[in-house]
Amino acid sequence: MDIRKIAIGPDYKGGAMHYIVGQNVLNNQYTIHLIRQDKEDGGIQIWIEQDDEVVLWKRFTNTMPVSIEYNINF
């Protein structure tokens, strides 16, 4: 399943960091291209793009509290 949005941190509404596919980051220089959960260890990876280049930007371990929202295509 495709991940659409994640919230990293223990307090979803208060202090968690929210990341959404398509969101502009780093002074609007990059866009979040993909949010992926690692199948081996359950960690989260955030990939960003600029022009035709896609790079890994952030990685969170599986010990970090994460709320995942998936794309629902009917």
Residue pairs with C-beta under 8 A, 6 or more apart in sequence:
1 70
1 71
2 21
2 70
2 71
3 21
3 35
3 36
3 37
3 68
3 69
3 70
3 71
4 20
4 21
4 35
4 69
4 70
4 71
5 18
5 19
5 20
5 21
5 35
5 68
5 69
6 18
6 19
6 35
6 44
6 46
6 66
6 67
6 68
6 69
7 16
7 17
7 18
7 19
7 66
7 67
8 16
8 17
8 18
8 19
8 44
8 60
8 64
8 65
8 66
9 15
9 16
9 17
9 64
9 65
10 16
10 65
12 67
16 65
16 67
19 32
19 35
19 46
19 58
20 32
21 32
21 33
21 34
21 35
22 31
22 32
23 31
23 32
24 30
24 31
25 31
25 32
25 48
25 57
26 48
29 50
30 48
30 49
30 50
30 57
31 48
31 49
31 50
32 46
32 47
32 48
32 57
33 47
33 48
33 49
33 54
34 45
34 46
34 47
34 54
35 44
35 45
35 46
35 47
36 44
36 45
36 47
37 43
37 44
37 45
37 68
38 44
38 45
41 61
41 62
42 62
43 59
43 60
43 61
43 62
44 59
44 60
44 64
44 66
45 56
45 58
45 59
46 56
46 57
46 58
46 59
47 54
47 55
47 56
47 57
48 54
48 55
48 57
49 55
60 66
